[in-house]
Structures are given as structure tokens and as C-alpha cells.
Amino acid sequence: MTQTRPKSASRIPTFNSVQEEAEFWHTHSTTEFEDEWEAIELDVSPSLEHVLSVRVDRETFRRLSAAARVRGVGASTLARMWVLERLGAETGGIGSRSNSSPGP
């Protein structure tokens, strides 16, 4: 049977502003709180090593940027997502990445 110690209150305070938090971390090190760290699972996107440069007119870029902003991603990330979606549709999903997440 594995025993875990009861979780005590964190020594890291609750901050009322980003400025307050910045001041705290300016005078403290995260190593002071190593005993409070928790292991996490992290899914790392595959390496994106090839660059494809696509020329578009100003209006197309504006529309792409606006659509990306609505989705909370960059224009190149949205373009990559759309290319992967289209390739998946064109090939019936064959040979396309199963994960079309934005990546790094």
C-alpha cells in the first residue's frame, strides 16, 4: 500500500495582480518550493522541420490573421492546421497526421 502525506497549504501566496506576483518571484526562487512540485504528463508535438513559404496578397493575409486571432493562434499555425485538414480530406485520412494540433 502506498501512503501519501496529506497535502499542506502552499507556501506560495495567492496574488492579486501580475505586478504583485512579479515582485514575489523577483525575490524568490522556484527551488525554494521544490517540495510542492507535482509531476505532470506532457504531450510534445512532433518536430516541425520543414518550412513552406506561401505568398499571399495583403487582403488574404489580413483575413487569415483575423481568423487566426479569433481562434487564439498565429496565422502560420492556422494555415498549417488548414493544410493538414485539407490533406486529410483529400487522402481520406491516409497519410495525414492524426493530430492536427498547432504544435510549437
Phi and psi in degrees as GROMACS dihedral restraints (atoms count N, CA, C in turn):
[ dihedral_restraints ]
;  ai    aj    ak    al  type     phi  dphi    fc
    3     4     5     6     1   -90.9    20    10
    4     5     6     7     1   131.2    20    10
    6     7     8     9     1  -106.3    20    10
    7     8     9    10     1   139.6    20    10
    9    10    11    12     1  -119.6    20    10
   10    11    12    13     1   144.6    20    10
   12    13    14    15     1   -78.3    20    10
   13    14    15    16     1   148.3    20    10
   15    16    17    18     1   -61.6    20    10
   16    17    18    19     1   141.8    20    10
   18    19    20    21     1   -74.1    20    10
   19    20    21    22     1   124.1    20    10
   21    22    23    24     1   -92.9    20    10
   22    23    24    25     1   168.4    20    10
   24    25    26    27     1   -64.5    20    10
   25    26    27    28     1   142.4    20    10
   27    28    29    30     1   -68.5    20    10
   28    29    30    31     1   144.4    20    10
   30    31    32    33     1   -83.3    20    10
   31    32    33    34     1    -8.4    20    10
   33    34    35    36     1   -83.6    20    10
   34    35    36    37     1   121.9    20    10
   36    37    38    39     1   -71.0    20    10
   37    38    39    40     1   164.3    20    10
   39    40    41    42     1   -86.7    20    10
   40    41    42    43     1   131.3    20    10
   42    43    44    45     1  -100.6    20    10
   43    44    45    46     1   147.9    20    10
   45    46    47    48     1   -95.9    20    10
   46    47    48    49     1   -11.2    20    10
   48    49    50    51     1  -157.7    20    10
   49    50    51    52     1   162.0    20    10
   51    52    53    54     1   -63.8    20    10
   52    53    54    55     1   -38.4    20    10
   54    55    56    57     1   -60.6    20    10
   55    56    57    58     1   -44.8    20    10
   57    58    59    60     1   -61.9    20    10
   58    59    60    61     1   -42.2    20    10
   60    61    62    63     1   -66.2    20    10
   61    62    63    64     1   -41.3    20    10
   63    64    65    66     1   -61.2    20    10
   64    65    66    67     1   -42.0    20    10
   66    67    68    69     1   -63.1    20    10
   67    68    69    70     1   -40.1    20    10
   69    70    71    72     1   -62.7    20    10
   70    71    72    73     1   -50.7    20    10
   72    73    74    75     1   -73.0    20    10
   73    74    75    76     1   -17.0    20    10
   75    76    77    78     1   -68.7    20    10
   76    77    78    79     1   -27.5    20    10
   78    79    80    81     1  -110.7    20    10
   79    80    81    82     1     3.5    20    10
   81    82    83    84     1  -131.4    20    10
   82    83    84    85     1   158.1    20    10
   84    85    86    87     1  -113.6    20    10
   85    86    87    88     1   145.1    20    10
   87    88    89    90     1   -62.7    20    10
   88    89    90    91     1   -23.3    20    10
   90    91    92    93     1   -66.4    20    10
   91    92    93    94     1   -18.5    20    10
   93    94    95    96     1   -69.0    20    10
   94    95    96    97     1   -14.4    20    10
   96    97    98    99     1  -122.2    20    10
   97    98    99   100     1    21.2    20    10
   99   100   101   102     1   -55.5    20    10
  100   101   102   103     1   -33.1    20    10
  102   103   104   105     1   -68.0    20    10
  103   104   105   106     1   -12.1    20    10
  105   106   107   108     1   -99.6    20    10
  106   107   108   109     1    -6.1    20    10
  108   109   110   111     1   -65.7    20    10
  109   110   111   112     1   147.8    20    10
  111   112   113   114     1  -125.3    20    10
  112   113   114   115     1   139.4    20    10
  114   115   116   117     1   -69.0    20    10
  115   116   117   118     1   142.9    20    10
  117   118   119   120     1  -130.8    20    10
  118   119   120   121     1   158.3    20    10
  120   121   122   123     1   -92.0    20    10
  121   122   123   124     1   135.8    20    10
  123   124   125   126     1  -128.6    20    10
  124   125   126   127     1   122.7    20    10
  126   127   128   129     1   -94.6    20    10
  127   128   129   130     1   114.2    20    10
  129   130   131   132     1   -99.1    20    10
  130   131   132   133     1   131.1    20    10
  132   133   134   135     1   -68.8    20    10
  133   134   135   136     1   151.9    20    10
  135   136   137   138     1   -64.5    20    10
  136   137   138   139     1   157.1    20    10
  138   139   140   141     1   -63.1    20    10
  139   140   141   142     1   132.5    20    10
  141   142   143   144     1  -105.0    20    10
  142   143   144   145     1    95.7    20    10
  144   145   146   147     1  -103.1    20    10
  145   146   147   148     1   -13.9    20    10
  147   148   149   150     1  -104.3    20    10
  148   149   150   151     1   138.4    20    10
  150   151   152   153     1  -111.5    20    10
  151   152   153   154     1   131.8    20    10
  153   154   155   156     1  -118.7    20    10
  154   155   156   157     1   118.8    20    10
  156   157   158   159     1   -97.3    20    10
  157   158   159   160     1   125.6    20    10
  159   160   161   162     1  -122.5    20    10
  160   161   162   163     1   126.1    20    10
  162   163   164   165     1   -89.4    20    10
  163   164   165   166     1   131.5    20    10
  165   166   167   168     1  -135.2    20    10
  166   167   168   169     1   159.4    20    10
  168   169   170   171     1   -77.0    20    10
  169   170   171   172     1   168.4    20    10
  171   172   173   174     1   -57.2    20    10
  172   173   174   175     1   -44.7    20    10
  174   175   176   177     1   -64.9    20    10
  175   176   177   178     1   -41.8    20    10
  177   178   179   180     1   -62.9    20    10
  178   179   180   181     1   -42.8    20    10
  180   181   182   183     1   -64.4    20    10
  181   182   183   184     1   -40.2    20    10
  183   184   185   186     1   -61.1    20    10
  184   185   186   187     1   -45.4    20    10
  186   187   188   189     1   -65.8    20    10
  187   188   189   190     1   -41.7    20    10
  189   190   191   192     1   -63.2    20    10
  190   191   192   193     1   -44.2    20    10
  192   193   194   195     1   -63.0    20    10
  193   194   195   196     1   -40.5    20    10
  195   196   197   198     1   -65.3    20    10
  196   197   198   199     1   -43.3    20    10
  198   199   200   201     1   -63.9    20    10
  199   200   201   202     1   -39.6    20    10
  201   202   203   204     1   -66.0    20    10
  202   203   204   205     1   -42.8    20    10
  204   205   206   207     1   -59.6    20    10
  205   206   207   208     1   -40.9    20    10
  207   208   209   210     1   -60.3    20    10
  208   209   210   211     1   -34.8    20    10
  210   211   212   213     1   -89.6    20    10
  211   212   213   214     1    -4.0    20    10
  213   214   215   216     1    75.6    20    10
  214   215   216   217     1    27.1    20    10
  216   217   218   219     1  -130.7    20    10
  217   218   219   220     1   171.6    20    10
  219   220   221   222     1   -81.4    20    10
  220   221   222   223     1   164.5    20    10
  222   223   224   225     1   -61.9    20    10
  223   224   225   226     1   -42.7    20    10
  225   226   227   228     1   -68.3    20    10
  226   227   228   229     1   -33.9    20    10
  228   229   230   231     1   -65.9    20    10
  229   230   231   232     1   -43.7    20    10
  231   232   233   234     1   -64.4    20    10
  232   233   234   235     1   -42.0    20    10
  234   235   236   237     1   -60.1    20    10
  235   236   237   238     1   -42.5    20    10
  237   238   239   240     1   -63.3    20    10
  238   239   240   241     1   -42.3    20    10
  240   241   242   243     1   -60.6    20    10
  241   242   243   244     1   -43.6    20    10
  243   244   245   246     1   -67.8    20    10
  244   245   246   247     1   -37.7    20    10
  246   247   248   249     1   -62.9    20    10
  247   248   249   250     1   -45.0    20    10
  249   250   251   252     1   -64.3    20    10
  250   251   252   253     1   -39.0    20    10
  252   253   254   255     1   -62.3    20    10
  253   254   255   256     1   -46.0    20    10
  255   256   257   258     1   -66.2    20    10
  256   257   258   259     1   -41.3    20    10
  258   259   260   261     1   -63.6    20    10
  259   260   261   262     1   -38.0    20    10
  261   262   263   264     1   -63.2    20    10
  262   263   264   265     1   -41.4    20    10
  264   265   266   267     1   -68.6    20    10
  265   266   267   268     1   -40.5    20    10
  267   268   269   270     1   -65.3    20    10
  268   269   270   271     1   -36.1    20    10
  270   271   272   273     1  -103.6    20    10
  271   272   273   274     1     8.1    20    10
  273   274   275   276     1    64.6    20    10
  274   275   276   277     1    27.6    20    10
  276   277   278   279     1    87.7    20    10
  277   278   279   280     1    -9.8    20    10
  279   280   281   282     1   -74.9    20    10
  280   281   282   283     1   126.7    20    10
  282   283   284   285     1    78.6    20    10
  283   284   285   286     1     0.2    20    10
  285   286   287   288     1   -93.7    20    10
  286   287   288   289     1   156.1    20    10
  288   289   290   291     1   -68.7    20    10
  289   290   291   292     1   137.3    20    10
  291   292   293   294     1   -75.2    20    10
  292   293   294   295     1   -19.7    20    10
  294   295   296   297     1  -113.4    20    10
  295   296   297   298     1   108.1    20    10
  297   298   299   300     1   -99.6    20    10
  298   299   300   301     1    29.8    20    10
  300   301   302   303     1   -67.5    20    10
  301   302   303   304     1   158.3    20    10
  303   304   305   306     1   -57.9    20    10
  304   305   306   307     1   -35.4    20    10
  306   307   308   309     1    77.2    20    10
  307   308   309   310     1  -175.1    20    10
